[in-house]
Amino acid sequence: MTPFEAVTHADPYDYYARLRRHSELVFDADLGLWIASGASVVEAILEHPDCLVRPLHEPIPAAIAQGAAGDIVGRLMRMNEGAQHRCPRMVIEPALGSLGTENLAGIVAQVVETLDDPVGNPNEWMFRLPVSVIATLIGFAPSQLQEVAQLTREFVACLSPLSDEAQLSEAHCGAARLRQMFQVLLSNDDKGSGVLERLYDEYQASAWKDDEALIANLIGLLSQTCEATAGLIGNALIALQRNPDLQATPMRVAEWVAEVARHDSPVQNTRRFVAQRCTIGGSVLEVGDTVLLLLAAANRDPAVNPDPDSFLLKRTQRRTFSFGAGRHQCPGQPLALAIASEVISAFLHRRPDLSALAYRWDYLPSLNGRIPRFYRDEETQQ
């Protein structure tokens, strides 16, 4: 097994444990990159100033560089360093941090009502619901939610090296249309009283003035919500079936989702690119080296999470690397966990008898995202 095959394997965690026991940081000559599996090494690399999110010679993936999707990706704070990372983060992080979660249940309930089949087709709603919630918070009208969710799914395809030419073409079209929709939203003098107003106030008060980058990072909020939160919701549904003795009562859903994020991470790995020679975990990394950080392996490192293979709702001092760490740690982590919790709560309210689900699953093709694809016994896998 390789780390990329592990992402969609039925149970990759024994493999991750073997990697950790062998060496927390090792160079794989066949893959041509370093593999980091131990929590201490993963954290050190995520925090190291010379380990960057993109290689110096390719700030935008070559496959999308000449198109609207590449324009968006090139401006995302999570794909940049220095001022291009720091300035949008200084605007967006406070706006997300000031957002209370008390109204999320109502928003989720409203969005659920727009679905044709709010329980029977998780392959659809686990993607659509989180994006629609963020789009609602930003200020899009209910009539726009389906289009925004579909465009976002089309756009995120540009981030996968597995996407074909047709998907990349759709990603460029989706990016262009989303940019147009955000331009209209931002041109409205009345920006409401939600996230968009707070975020725009932060933007106006800052020294950062780049409207195109602002729009790109608003699209980034949708795209980061899309697959990662869908994976979190889907893996929570799997955990509900695998742990029938642990009742996911409304009071415990937040703990349930937080443990799923650690125990079966929707983002299994990420990469860093070495810009200056450095020593980490006793190994010398050279300029141009690539490091594959196994976030899911770090989550199950017993050094940071005792009894790591057990699914424990009351886990104390839980350490989760699924949302990154250091300067690029996802600022939307609390919001993503809250949205996933409310979606699972809405699901349990509509389908309390989990034994009637009878779902099986495999995983969508991916090199880093663990996103289940559900089907019933009478259905064939696509």
Buried (B, 14 or more C-beta within 10 A) or exposed (E): EEBBEBBBBEEBBEBBBEBBEEBBBBBEEEEEBBBBBBBBBBBBBBEBEBBBBBBEEEBBBEBBBEBBBBBBBBBBBBBBBEEBBEBBBBBBBBBBEEBEBEEBBEBBEBBBEBBEEBBEEBBBBBBBBBBBBBBBBBBBEEEBBBBBBBBBBBBBBBBBEEBEEEBBBBBBBBBBBBBEBBEEBBEEEEBBEBBBBBBBBBBEEEEBEBEEBBBBBBBBBBBBBBBBBBBBBBBBBBBBBEBEEBEBEEEBBBBBBBBBBBBBBBBBBBBBBBBEEBEBBEBEBEEEBBBBBBBBBBBBBEEBBEEBEEBBBEBEEBBBBBBBBEBBBBBBBBBBBBBBBBBBBBBBEEBEEBEEBEBBBEBBEBBBBBBBBBBEEEEEEE
